[in-house]
């Protein structure tokens, strides 16, 4: 027969872990345990405690014992009690015990090393770092509506163990969208969902969990300018990267040799210098892959949706789906918080990639996949991209205009697409400019930091300025601060 008090606790109680020591009465032990939970930060100011009967049922105490303990702690100022609001932790200053040692309750003692590290960390006032979309523009209402529709229509099996290839709804929606918007030639069965570009690289070269049993082997040719993070992933997988130079026409793919097994390119918008890969060099990359034994082109289409002053540039994958791996994600178009990306694979690599990924999906939430599938199929993704394209173009135009007026001696490039621009600086001025930026609270990247360490000639000097991240009301101040740290004529 069910216990009515236990049933009531199940309905209205909240779990609270307390350990009652054996010293003294049960009431005194409960008081000590509650004081400790508050002092250690496990119970935070304003947090509601379980009702008397619920906590009594959980701890095997009488209701009167819990009520008496609560009353004493209210009298001492640890708790507050109001009719209709229940018993809550009082709004008092207590130590959490998490960041360092503590003295008496309410007197945290910070670890000197941690405090010093925080003091040395530059304070960011104006975030002009590259690779960051406008977080405030995430389409919350449309995304929530898509999530509701996706959950309502999802089959029951969607809530079971995940298919490592990804949800079929998402793969079908991606196949349609990528063909229409990016010129990708594929079928849903050739798409494998992942949690982003870095995850894709790890699966292709490092194996699941960095096991070193990836699908591909090195050496890997890479553009002489690119993300150091990607190179570090290859280093972790013991894959040697070989730089190829870039210019205003993109990577010099005609210089590819048999020394590399694959080449990683950013054809739509070279990162970070900004130019598209011209058609002749696209063809050269594909021809190299065809003529090399097992040669492959890895196409990083990181921001292909955002172009402003040029005709759309299609995917290299459309030239030869059997020799190009197309890699994409929503980290720039939607948000890096939506941990979803995809690989469009040649047919002969699908089973191998799925085998490395494992029997069950361990990375990309099926619920997020269903939501993105609905977001794509309903047209909301297209509408969001068009809206953001206009907004980012306005940001780009404002940056160019301000620089033309206040720093006309600085050359701006790479602005026909993407979320960043490159400001070329005179030789010997980049380091000083970055130092002034840090002191002014301007977060910005130096161009030379993206240069491959094995590339030959001296790196170009400049700034890689992201114009998407600042809030709209703060963008003018960010541009003012940027102009103030730039070298004078």
C-alpha positions as CSV (number, residue, x, y, z in Angstrom):
1,X,0.0,0.0,0.0
2,X,1.4,3.4,-0.9
3,X,2.4,5.9,1.8
4,X,0.4,9.1,1.4
5,X,3.2,11.3,2.8
6,X,5.7,9.8,0.4
7,X,3.3,10.3,-2.5
8,X,2.9,13.9,-1.5
9,X,6.7,14.3,-1.3
10,X,7.0,12.9,-4.8
11,X,4.6,15.5,-6.1
12,X,6.0,18.6,-4.4
13,X,9.5,17.8,-3.2
14,X,12.9,18.8,-4.6
15,X,15.9,16.6,-4.2
16,X,18.4,17.8,-1.6
17,X,21.5,15.8,-0.7
18,X,22.4,16.1,3.0
19,X,24.6,13.9,5.1
20,X,23.6,13.8,8.8
21,X,26.5,13.0,11.1
22,X,26.0,10.9,14.2
23,X,26.8,13.5,16.8
24,X,24.0,14.8,19.0
25,X,20.3,14.7,18.1
26,X,18.9,14.3,14.6
27,X,17.6,17.8,14.7
28,X,21.1,19.2,15.5
29,X,22.6,17.1,12.7
30,X,20.1,18.4,10.3
31,X,20.9,22.0,11.3
32,X,24.6,21.4,10.9
33,X,24.1,19.9,7.4
34,X,21.9,22.7,6.2
35,X,24.4,25.4,7.5
36,X,27.2,23.6,5.7
37,X,25.2,23.3,2.4
38,X,24.6,27.1,2.5
39,X,28.2,28.0,3.5
40,X,29.7,25.8,0.7
41,X,27.4,27.3,-1.9
42,X,25.4,24.1,-2.6
43,X,22.3,26.0,-1.5
44,X,22.4,29.5,-3.0
45,X,20.8,32.7,-1.8
46,X,17.1,32.7,-2.8
47,X,16.9,29.0,-3.5
48,X,13.8,27.3,-2.2
49,X,14.2,24.4,0.2
50,X,12.0,21.3,0.1
51,X,8.8,21.4,2.2
52,X,8.9,19.9,5.7
53,X,7.1,16.7,4.7
54,X,9.2,16.2,1.6
55,X,12.6,16.5,3.3
56,X,11.3,14.5,6.3
57,X,10.3,11.6,4.0
58,X,13.7,11.7,2.2
59,X,15.8,11.7,5.4
60,X,13.6,9.4,7.5
61,X,12.8,12.2,10.0
62,X,9.6,13.4,11.5
63,X,8.0,16.5,10.0
64,X,8.3,18.3,13.4
65,X,12.0,17.7,13.4
66,X,12.5,19.4,10.1
67,X,10.1,22.2,10.9
68,X,12.0,22.9,14.2
69,X,15.4,22.9,12.3
70,X,14.1,25.3,9.7
71,X,12.7,27.6,12.4
72,X,16.1,27.8,14.2
73,X,17.9,28.6,11.0
74,X,15.4,31.3,10.1
75,X,16.0,32.8,13.6
76,X,19.7,32.7,13.0
77,X,19.3,34.4,9.6
78,X,20.4,31.5,7.4
79,X,16.9,31.0,6.0
80,X,13.8,33.1,5.4
81,X,10.2,32.0,5.6
82,X,7.2,33.7,4.1
83,X,3.6,32.6,3.8
84,X,3.0,31.3,0.3
85,X,6.7,31.5,-0.7
86,X,8.0,28.6,1.3
87,X,11.4,28.5,3.1
88,X,14.4,29.9,1.1
89,X,18.1,30.5,1.7
90,X,18.6,34.0,3.0
91,X,20.3,36.6,0.7
92,X,23.6,36.8,2.7
93,X,27.2,36.8,1.7
94,X,28.7,33.3,2.0
95,X,31.7,31.6,0.7
96,X,31.3,29.0,-2.0
97,X,34.5,27.2,-1.3
98,X,35.0,26.7,-5.0
99,X,37.6,29.2,-6.1
100,X,39.9,29.0,-3.2
101,X,40.2,28.4,0.6
102,X,37.8,30.1,3.0
103,X,37.8,31.5,6.4
104,X,34.6,31.9,8.4
105,X,31.3,31.9,6.5
106,X,31.0,34.9,4.2
107,X,34.8,35.6,4.1
108,X,36.3,33.9,1.0
109,X,40.1,33.9,0.7
110,X,41.1,33.9,-2.9
111,X,44.1,32.0,-4.1
112,X,46.8,34.6,-4.9
113,X,47.9,33.0,-8.1
114,X,44.3,32.9,-9.4
115,X,43.7,36.5,-8.4
116,X,46.9,37.6,-10.1
117,X,46.0,35.7,-13.3
118,X,42.6,37.5,-13.4
119,X,44.3,40.8,-12.8
120,X,46.7,40.2,-15.8
121,X,44.0,39.1,-18.2
122,X,43.1,42.0,-20.6
123,X,39.6,43.4,-20.1
124,X,37.7,43.2,-23.4
125,X,35.5,46.2,-23.9
126,X,35.1,46.0,-27.7
127,X,35.0,42.5,-29.2
128,X,36.3,42.7,-32.8
129,X,37.6,39.1,-32.9
130,X,37.1,37.1,-36.0
131,X,34.8,34.1,-36.5
132,X,32.0,35.3,-34.2
133,X,28.4,35.9,-35.5
134,X,26.0,38.4,-33.9
135,X,24.9,36.4,-30.8
136,X,22.0,38.7,-30.2
137,X,20.5,37.9,-33.6
138,X,20.0,34.2,-33.0
139,X,16.4,33.6,-34.2
140,X,15.0,32.4,-30.9
141,X,11.3,32.6,-31.7
142,X,11.6,30.9,-35.0
143,X,14.0,28.2,-33.6
144,X,11.7,27.5,-30.7
145,X,8.7,27.2,-33.1
146,X,10.7,24.8,-35.3
147,X,11.6,22.8,-32.2
148,X,8.0,22.4,-31.2
149,X,7.0,21.3,-34.7
150,X,9.9,18.9,-35.0
151,X,9.1,17.3,-31.6
152,X,5.4,17.0,-32.4
153,X,6.0,15.2,-35.7
154,X,9.1,13.2,-34.7
155,X,8.7,9.4,-34.8
156,X,9.2,7.5,-31.6
157,X,12.4,5.9,-32.7
158,X,14.0,9.4,-32.8
159,X,14.1,9.2,-29.0
160,X,16.2,6.1,-29.0
161,X,19.9,5.5,-29.7
162,X,21.1,7.8,-32.4
163,X,22.3,6.7,-35.9
164,X,25.9,7.8,-36.3
165,X,25.1,9.1,-39.8
166,X,22.7,11.6,-38.4
167,X,18.9,11.9,-38.4
168,X,17.5,11.1,-41.9
169,X,15.3,14.2,-41.7
170,X,18.3,16.5,-41.4
171,X,20.3,14.7,-44.1
172,X,17.5,15.0,-46.5
173,X,17.0,18.7,-45.7
174,X,20.7,19.3,-46.0
175,X,20.9,17.5,-49.4
176,X,18.2,19.8,-50.8
177,X,19.5,23.0,-49.3
178,X,23.2,22.5,-50.2
179,X,22.2,21.6,-53.8
180,X,20.1,24.6,-54.1
181,X,22.2,27.2,-52.3
182,X,25.8,26.0,-52.7
183,X,25.8,23.8,-55.8
184,X,26.7,20.7,-53.9
185,X,25.9,17.4,-55.7
186,X,25.0,14.7,-53.2
187,X,22.4,12.3,-51.8
188,X,21.3,12.0,-48.1
189,X,23.2,8.8,-47.8
190,X,26.5,10.5,-48.5
191,X,26.0,13.0,-45.7
192,X,27.3,12.3,-42.2
193,X,26.3,14.7,-39.4
194,X,28.9,15.8,-36.9
195,X,29.2,18.5,-34.2
196,X,31.2,21.0,-36.2
197,X,34.2,21.4,-38.5
198,X,36.8,20.5,-35.8
199,X,34.9,17.3,-35.0
200,X,34.9,16.4,-38.7
201,X,38.7,16.9,-38.9
202,X,39.1,14.6,-35.8
203,X,37.0,11.9,-37.4
204,X,38.7,12.1,-40.8
205,X,42.3,12.2,-39.4
206,X,42.4,11.4,-35.7
207,X,39.6,8.9,-35.2
208,X,36.9,8.9,-32.6
209,X,38.2,10.4,-29.3
210,X,41.6,11.1,-30.9
211,X,42.4,7.4,-31.2
212,X,44.7,8.0,-34.2
213,X,42.7,5.6,-36.3
214,X,41.1,8.2,-38.7
215,X,40.0,7.5,-42.2
216,X,42.6,9.6,-44.0
217,X,46.4,9.8,-43.7
218,X,48.8,12.7,-44.1
219,X,50.6,14.7,-45.2
220,X,47.9,17.3,-45.6
221,X,48.5,20.4,-47.7
222,X,47.0,23.5,-46.1
223,X,46.8,27.2,-47.1
224,X,49.8,29.2,-45.7
225,X,47.3,31.3,-43.8
226,X,44.7,29.5,-41.7
227,X,43.6,28.7,-38.2
228,X,46.3,27.5,-35.9
229,X,43.7,25.5,-34.1
230,X,43.2,23.3,-37.2
231,X,46.9,22.7,-37.5
232,X,47.0,21.7,-33.8
233,X,44.3,19.1,-34.5
234,X,46.5,17.7,-37.2
235,X,49.6,17.7,-34.9
236,X,47.6,15.8,-32.3
237,X,46.8,13.2,-34.9
238,X,50.5,13.0,-36.0
239,X,49.5,14.4,-39.4
240,X,52.1,16.7,-41.0
241,X,50.8,19.8,-42.7
242,X,52.5,21.3,-45.7
243,X,51.8,25.0,-46.5
244,X,50.9,26.3,-50.0
245,X,51.0,30.0,-50.6
246,X,48.0,32.2,-51.1
247,X,47.5,35.5,-52.9
248,X,44.5,37.6,-54.0
249,X,43.3,34.7,-56.2
250,X,43.3,32.2,-53.3
251,X,45.6,29.2,-52.7
252,X,48.2,28.5,-55.4
253,X,46.8,25.0,-56.1
254,X,49.0,24.7,-59.2
255,X,51.9,24.2,-56.8
256,X,50.3,21.0,-55.2
257,X,52.7,18.0,-55.5
258,X,52.5,14.3,-54.8
259,X,54.0,15.0,-51.4
260,X,50.5,15.5,-49.9
261,X,47.7,13.0,-49.7
262,X,44.9,15.6,-49.4
263,X,44.5,19.4,-49.4
264,X,42.4,21.6,-47.1
265,X,41.0,24.7,-48.8
266,X,38.6,27.6,-48.0
267,X,37.5,28.2,-51.6
268,X,34.5,30.5,-51.1
269,X,36.4,33.0,-48.9
270,X,40.0,32.3,-48.0
271,X,40.6,32.5,-44.3
272,X,41.8,34.9,-43.2
273,X,43.0,36.9,-46.3
274,X,39.5,37.0,-47.8
275,X,39.7,36.2,-51.6
276,X,37.8,33.5,-53.4
277,X,39.6,30.7,-55.1
278,X,39.5,31.5,-58.8
279,X,38.1,29.0,-61.3
280,X,41.4,28.0,-62.8
281,X,42.8,27.1,-59.4
282,X,39.6,25.3,-58.4
283,X,40.1,23.1,-61.5
284,X,43.8,22.6,-60.7
285,X,42.9,21.3,-57.2
286,X,40.4,18.9,-58.6
287,X,42.8,17.7,-61.3
288,X,45.5,17.2,-58.7
289,X,43.1,15.0,-56.6
290,X,42.1,13.0,-59.7
291,X,45.7,12.4,-60.8
292,X,47.0,11.6,-57.3
293,X,46.6,8.1,-55.8
294,X,43.8,8.6,-53.3
295,X,44.0,12.3,-53.6
296,X,41.2,14.4,-52.0
297,X,40.2,18.0,-51.6
298,X,38.7,19.0,-48.2
299,X,36.5,22.0,-48.8
300,X,35.9,24.2,-45.7
301,X,32.8,26.2,-46.5
302,X,32.8,28.1,-43.2
303,X,30.9,31.2,-44.3
304,X,29.8,30.6,-47.8
305,X,26.3,32.0,-47.2
306,X,27.6,35.6,-46.7
307,X,28.6,37.4,-49.8
308,X,28.0,41.0,-50.6
309,X,29.6,42.5,-53.7
310,X,30.0,39.5,-56.0
311,X,28.1,36.8,-57.6
312,X,27.6,33.6,-55.5
313,X,30.6,31.3,-55.5
314,X,29.5,27.6,-55.7
315,X,31.2,24.7,-54.0
316,X,34.2,23.1,-55.5
317,X,32.5,19.8,-54.6
318,X,30.2,20.3,-57.5
319,X,33.1,19.8,-59.9
320,X,33.9,16.3,-58.7
321,X,31.9,14.7,-55.8
322,X,34.1,11.6,-55.7
323,X,37.3,13.6,-55.0
324,X,36.0,16.4,-52.7
325,X,34.9,16.2,-49.1
326,X,32.6,19.2,-48.4
327,X,32.5,20.4,-44.8
328,X,30.1,22.8,-43.3
329,X,28.4,23.9,-40.1
330,X,26.0,26.5,-38.6
331,X,28.6,28.1,-36.4
332,X,28.7,31.3,-38.5
333,X,25.2,31.3,-40.0
334,X,23.3,30.5,-36.8
335,X,25.5,30.2,-33.7
336,X,28.5,28.1,-32.5
337,X,26.2,27.1,-29.6
338,X,24.2,24.9,-32.0
339,X,26.8,22.2,-32.2
340,X,25.9,20.8,-35.7
341,X,28.0,20.3,-38.8
342,X,28.1,17.9,-41.7
343,X,30.4,16.1,-44.1
344,X,29.4,15.5,-47.7
345,X,31.5,12.5,-48.6
346,X,32.6,10.6,-51.7
347,X,30.6,7.3,-51.8
348,X,33.7,5.2,-51.0
349,X,34.3,7.0,-47.7
350,X,30.9,6.9,-46.1
351,X,31.1,3.5,-44.4
352,X,34.7,4.2,-43.2
353,X,33.7,7.5,-41.6
354,X,30.6,6.0,-40.0
355,X,32.7,3.1,-38.7
356,X,35.1,5.6,-37.0
357,X,32.3,7.6,-35.5
358,X,30.9,4.5,-33.8
359,X,27.7,2.5,-33.6
360,X,25.7,5.3,-31.9
361,X,25.6,9.1,-32.1
362,X,27.6,10.4,-29.2
363,X,28.0,14.1,-30.2
364,X,25.1,15.7,-32.1
365,X,21.8,15.8,-30.2
366,X,19.0,14.2,-32.2
367,X,16.6,16.9,-30.9
368,X,18.8,19.6,-32.3
369,X,19.1,17.7,-35.6
370,X,15.3,17.5,-35.9
371,X,15.0,21.2,-35.1
372,X,17.5,22.2,-37.7
373,X,15.9,19.9,-40.3
374,X,12.6,21.7,-39.7
375,X,14.3,25.1,-39.7
376,X,15.7,24.3,-43.1
377,X,12.6,22.7,-44.6
378,X,10.3,25.5,-43.5
379,X,12.4,28.2,-45.2
380,X,13.3,29.9,-41.8
381,X,17.0,29.2,-42.4
382,X,16.9,31.0,-45.7
383,X,15.1,33.9,-44.3
384,X,17.5,34.2,-41.4
385,X,20.5,34.1,-43.7
386,X,19.1,36.8,-45.9
387,X,18.4,39.0,-43.0
388,X,21.9,38.5,-41.5
389,X,23.5,39.1,-44.9
390,X,21.9,42.5,-45.0
391,X,22.9,43.3,-41.4
392,X,26.5,42.1,-41.9
393,X,26.8,44.1,-45.1
394,X,25.7,47.2,-43.2
395,X,28.3,46.5,-40.6
396,X,31.0,45.9,-43.3
397,X,30.0,49.2,-45.1
398,X,30.2,51.1,-41.9
399,X,33.7,49.8,-41.1
400,X,35.0,50.6,-44.5
401,X,33.4,54.1,-44.4
402,X,34.9,55.0,-41.0
403,X,38.4,53.7,-42.0
404,X,38.2,55.7,-45.3
405,X,37.5,58.9,-43.3
406,X,39.8,58.4,-40.3
407,X,42.5,56.0,-41.4
408,X,42.7,56.4,-45.2
409,X,46.4,55.2,-45.2
410,X,45.2,51.7,-44.0
411,X,44.3,49.3,-46.8
412,X,41.2,47.2,-46.3
413,X,40.8,43.8,-48.1
414,X,38.8,40.6,-48.1
415,X,35.5,42.5,-47.7
416,X,33.4,41.0,-50.5
417,X,32.2,38.2,-48.2
418,X,32.3,36.8,-44.7
419,X,32.3,38.3,-41.3
420,X,35.7,39.9,-41.1
421,X,38.0,42.3,-43.0
422,X,41.8,42.5,-43.2
423,X,43.5,45.7,-42.4
424,X,47.0,45.7,-43.9
425,X,49.6,47.5,-41.8
426,X,53.1,48.8,-42.6
427,X,55.9,46.4,-41.8
428,X,57.0,46.5,-38.2
429,X,53.7,48.0,-36.8
430,X,51.5,45.0,-36.1
431,X,52.9,44.1,-32.7
432,X,52.6,47.7,-31.4
433,X,49.1,48.0,-32.7
434,X,48.0,44.8,-31.0
435,X,49.6,46.0,-27.7
436,X,47.7,49.3,-27.9
437,X,44.5,47.5,-28.7
438,X,44.9,45.3,-25.7
439,X,45.4,48.3,-23.4
440,X,42.3,49.9,-24.9
441,X,40.2,46.8,-24.4
442,X,39.9,46.1,-28.1
443,X,39.9,42.3,-28.9
444,X,41.3,41.9,-32.4
445,X,43.6,39.4,-34.1
446,X,47.0,39.9,-35.8
447,X,47.3,38.7,-39.4
448,X,50.8,37.2,-38.9
449,X,49.4,34.8,-36.2
450,X,47.6,32.9,-38.9
451,X,50.7,32.2,-40.9
452,X,51.9,28.6,-41.1
453,X,55.2,28.3,-39.1
454,X,56.8,26.4,-42.1
455,X,55.7,28.9,-44.7
456,X,58.7,30.6,-46.4
457,X,58.5,34.4,-46.8
458,X,58.0,36.8,-44.0
459,X,54.3,37.0,-42.9
460,X,52.1,39.9,-43.9
461,X,51.3,42.3,-41.1
462,X,47.8,43.5,-40.4
463,X,44.7,43.1,-38.3
464,X,41.9,40.6,-38.9
465,X,38.8,42.6,-37.7
466,X,35.5,40.8,-37.1
467,X,32.6,43.1,-37.5
468,X,29.7,40.8,-36.5
469,X,30.0,40.3,-32.8
470,X,29.5,43.8,-31.2
471,X,26.0,44.7,-30.2
472,X,24.4,47.2,-32.6
473,X,24.4,50.0,-30.0
474,X,28.1,49.4,-29.2
475,X,29.4,49.1,-32.7
476,X,30.2,52.8,-33.2
477,X,32.3,52.9,-30.0
478,X,34.1,49.8,-31.1
479,X,35.1,51.4,-34.4
480,X,36.2,54.6,-32.6
481,X,38.4,52.5,-30.4
482,X,39.8,50.6,-33.3
483,X,40.7,53.8,-35.2
484,X,42.4,55.2,-32.1
485,X,44.9,52.3,-31.9
486,X,45.8,52.1,-35.6
487,X,49.3,53.4,-36.6
488,X,49.4,57.0,-37.9
489,X,50.7,57.8,-41.3
